[in-house]
Amino acid sequence: MSKTLRAELEVLLGENPSVHSERNMALWDKVAGEDDCPIILCGAGPLGKRALRGLRQLGIHPIAWADNNPHLSGQVVEGMPVVRTEAAALNFRDRAIFVATIFNPSALVGQLTGLGCLRVVPYTTLFWKYPETFLPYGGIQLPETIREQSQQILKAFELWDDEVSRQEFVAQLKWRQTMDSKQLPPQSPVVETYFPSDLVEVTKDETFIDCGAFDGDSMRNFLSLTGNSFRKIIPLEPDPSNCAKLRQSIASLPLDVGAKIQVHNVAVGARREKVQFSANGDAGSGISSSGILEVDCATLDEILQEACASYVKMDIEGAEPGALSGARKLIGSATAVWAICLYHEGNHLWELPLFFKAHSDGYRYYLRRYAEDCWELVLYAIPHSRCL
């Protein structure tokens, strides 16, 4: 099967990228037709706000948000009113384009279609209509950039240790070329995000490093999985607001459990320095040149020099390459399991596993996805001794 997938990948990488680009850019026009329809953005969260900012830059002004959150109904978000999804559908079902601006859009698209809305598209269709404004974004990138890195992609294909990973890898590249979600295999159970029971056993003697700890959500999953039995937890979270929520979560734990958790209000990167940071107080906070907050940044090798790290989770909004560069010693030792998000930048899908391979021969590599399209895509680099 892997030979068949390899051949399929070679054919895909050999296709004319302009054909894919032109088709993707035409998807919006097929839905909109020639009518000058108003736009309603469905989902007033971070993705919706990004879509709104981009459209306004283009001189296009949506008329409203539609959102299923009853607490938002009647409010104004980013200068635009929020209405319930059912109300928006009732009033505009045949005279507006409804854009599902959430990261897992299929259920919302189905809801809008079921409510009789005639023009419904996921956010990807909007982003491809105006690629110069919205792309690249996450795993969505121009097919030309994929073809330019064909040799690296083919090298990365050879790293995956099981057929599930190889299938997901090829399917991801198909989706990125075509925006056809039917190309993707079923996603893995959300409950196993970062802790896949079919790949590695989480023991009661782990030192768990949580890079991008947010409010402690992954830490809580780890505690549940281990029954509060572990050696140490080191959460790393640079956003002050998120870090405060994290500390509150720890304060609610039994004293003997909380005593083994050592929080660092710091970003991780390639060197010790001050970095600009966008502190949103949510899961989207991250290092950014446009951030107005300055935070401390340190390397994992420095932070963990006194700790015997055994399990590292990393979700740091696209700063993963720098953080891994500052963890060469730990990576080279091949003593820890790594669970690293691959969806923040398109090329991370192949560049991050290749980085590990360049620094150690001590891992096996697996790829799993826990959400729709490219989202919650995780690389597992597992030492040979820890593989099941």
N, C-alpha and C positions, 0 to 999 in steps of 0.2 A: 504493500500500500504506500509506503514512504516514497518508493520510486515513482509511483503514479502521481503522488502529490508534488514531488520535485519537478516532474515534467510539466504538471499543470502550472506550477509557479513560474517556470521558465517561459511558458507560453504567455502567461499574464504579463510578465515583465517585458516581453518582447512586443507587446501590442503598442499601437500608436497612442500615446497619452492624450493627444489633442482630441481624439474621438471621444474618450471618456469625459474630458473637460467640457466639450461642446454639448454632449448629451446631458450632463449634470446641470449645466447652466440653463438648459431648455426646460427642465422639469417644472419650474415655477410658471413659465408661460403656458404650459399645457393645462395647468389648473386655472390660472387667472383668465385665460383667453384674451380677448381684446378689450374687455371692459375695464374701466378705471375703478376697481373695487376698493373700498376702504379695507384697512387691515385691523384685525383684532388679535392681540397677543394673548395666548392662553397659558398663563403661568407667570406670576409677578415676582418670581424669585431671581437669583443671580443670572441665570441664562436668559430670562426674559428681559432683564435690565440691560444685558449686553446687546440683545437684539434691538431694543429701543434706542440705545445710544447710537448704534450703527445706522439705523434707519434715519434718525434725525440728522446725522452727518450727511446723509445722502439727500436731505431735503424732503424726506418722506415721513409723514406724521400719522401713526396709527391713531385710532379713535378711542380705544379703550383696552383695558385688561379684562380678560375673563378668567376667573379663578374659582376652584372648588373649595377653597378655604373660607368658611363662613365668617371668620374674624376679619377678613380683608374686605368683605362686601361693603360698599359705600365709602371706603377710604380712597384717598388719592395717593398713588405711588409714582414717584418721579414725574409729578405734574399731570398724571393721567388717571381717570377714574377707574375703580375696580367694580365689576359687576359679577354676579353669580353666573356660572357657565350656562345654566339652563336659561337664564334671562337673556343672555347674549345670543344664544341660539334661537330663542323664540323671536327676537326682534330683527336679527340680521342673517338668518340661516341661508337666505337666497341672494343676499346682496353684499356679503363681506367675505374676505379671505381669512380663515381662522388658522393661525400658526401655533402649533403646540410647542411652546418654549419651555419644556422640561426635559431632563436628561433621559428619562425612560418614557418616550412619547406614545407608544403604541396603544395603551389603554385609553389615553386621552383622545387620541385620534379616533378610536372606536366609539368613544362616548359622543364626540361631536358629530360623527357620521350618523350614529344612532338617533341623535336629536334632530336630524334632517338637514344639517349644514351641508351645502353643496360643494364648497371649496375648502378643503381641509388639507393641510400639509404639516409635516414635522419641521422643526427648526432647520434641519439640514438642507431642505429645499430652499429656504430663504437664504441661508448662508451661501449656497452655491449660485444663487441668482446674482449675488454681489460679492464675488470672491475677493476682489481687491480690498473690500472693507472688512470682511469677516474671517477670511482664511489667511494662514492656517489657524485652526482652533482644535485643541485636543488632538485626537487621531485623524481629524479631517484635514487633508492637505491636497495640494495640486498633484495630479498623477505624474506630472513632469518631474517633481522632486522625488517621487518614488523610483521612477526609472533611472534617474541619475545615480541612485545608490544600489543598483541591482546586484552588484558583486557582494556588497556587504550583506544584503538581504539573503542571498543564497548561502553565504557562510553561516549566518545565524540560523537558517533553516536546519542545518546539519547538527546544531547543538541540542535540539529538543529530544528528550529522552523517551517520550511515549507518543502514541499515535494521536491521542486527544490534543496534545500540545501542537503537533504538526498540523493537524486539521484546523485548529483555531488560528494558527499563524497564517496559513494560506487564506483562510476565510476572511481574516482581518484585512489582508491586502486586497482581496476582491471587493470587500465592502468599501474600502477607501477609494477604490477606482470607480465603483458603480453606484454607491449609496443604496444598494439593494440589501435590506436587512434579511431577506430570505436566504442570502448567501451564508449566514452565520449559523453555527450549530447552537443547540440549546445552551443557555447559561447554566453555570454551576449554582448550587444552593447558596443563597446569600448568607445563611448562618455559618458557612464555612470560610467566609472571606478572611484571608490571612492565615487560616488554620485548617488546611485541607486534610481530612482524616484519611484519605486514600493515598496521601503522599508522605506524610510525616506524623509521628506521634509526639504530641506535646506532653512533656513529662512534668513531674512535680518538683523538679530540681532546676527549672529554667531560670536564667537571668534574661528577662525580656526587655528589649530596648524598643521604645515606641517613638519613632521619629515622626513628628507631626501628630502629636497626641490629641489635639483638639480639646474636647471637654472630657476625655477619658473613655470614649465609646469603645475603642479597641481594647483598652485596658480592662474594661468591664467584661467584655467577651472572653478575654484571657482568664480573668478571675473565675468566671463561670465555668470555663472549660477545665480549669485545674482544681476547682473546689477550694479556691483561696490558698492552695499549697504551691509555693514557688520559693526560689532562692532570693530573687530581687527583681524589682521593676524599676526601670529608669525611663520616665516619660520626658520627652523633649518638645517644648511648645513655646515659640517666641511671641505669639500674640498675647498681650497682657490680659485682655478680656477672656480669651479662651483659657489661659493659664489659671485665672481666678476660678473659673468654673471647674477646671480640673482639680484644683486644690480643695474645692468644696466637695467634690465627689469623693476624694480620698478621705476627707474629714468624716464622712458618713460611714466609713468602713470600720470594722473592729480594730482596736488599737494595735494589736499584734500584727495585723495585715498592713495597716497604714505605715507602721514603723519600718517596713521593708521596701517602701516606695520612695525613691529619691527624685524629686522633680527638678528639671533644669529649664529655666525661662530663657531659652537660647535657641538660635537657628543653627543648623549644621551645614557646613560647606567645605570648600577646599583648603581654607586657611583661617586662622584667627584674625578677625577684623570686625569693623562695624559695617552693617549693610542697611540699605533702605528697605523698608518693609511696609506692605499694605495690610494694615490691621483692620479687618472687617468684622471681627468678632464672630466669624462663622468658619465653616470648613474650607472656604475659599481664600483665607488669608495666606499671604506668601511673600517671599522676597520679590521686590519689584523696584525698578529704577524710578518709578513714579510714586512710590510709597512715601508718605510724609513722616513716618516714624523711623527712627534709627534704633536698631537692636544689635545686640552682641551675636557674633557668629563664631563658632569653633568647629574643629574637626572631630569626627567620631573617634579617631585614634587617640586624640588628646583626652576627650571626655571619658573614654572607656579604658584608659590605661590601667586603672586599678580594678576594673570589673572583668569578670570572665563571661563576656557576652555569649549567649547560646542561641538567641532567637531575636532577629532584628526585623521589625516592620517599618516600612518607609513610605509615607504618603505626604510629600512636601511641595505639592503644587508646581511641579516642573523643575525644582532645584535638585532633583535626584543626581544628575551627573556630577555636580560639584560636591555633593555630600559623599558620593562614592569615591571620588578622587581623594577626599580627606579620610578615607577608611581603607587605604591600600593594605596597611598592616593587618587589619582584621580580616579583610577579604583573602589576603594571601595565606593566612593561617588555616583557612577552611575549617574552622571550628564552630561556626554559627550558621543556623538556618536563616536565609534571607527571604523576605516577602516584600517585593518592591512594586509600586504602581508604575504601569507603563503607558498610561493614557494621556498624560499631560502634554506631551509633545509627540508628533507622529513618528519621528525617527528613534524614539526611545524603544520602540518595539524590537528593533534589531541592535541598536547601539549598546544598550545596557547589558544584555546577555553577552555580547562580544567583549565588553569591558571586563566582566568577570572572568571570561575565558582567557583573556590576555594576562590576568594576574594570578591565576591559579588553575591547576588541573584537578582540583579536589572536589568539584561539584557536579551534580547532575541538574539539568534544567527542565523546568515545567512551566506551562502557561495555562492559566485559568481565567475565566471571565465571569463576573457576578452581576452584570447588569446588561442593558441593551446596547447594541452597536459597539462602540469602543470603550465604554465606561466600565470602571472597576475591573480593568484588565491587570492581572498581577503576575509578575515573574517570581518563580520560586527557584532559588539557587540553594540546593540542599547537599551538604557534605555526604560523601559516599556512605559513611558510617551511620547516618541518620535516615537514609532512604528506606522505605518499607519494601 
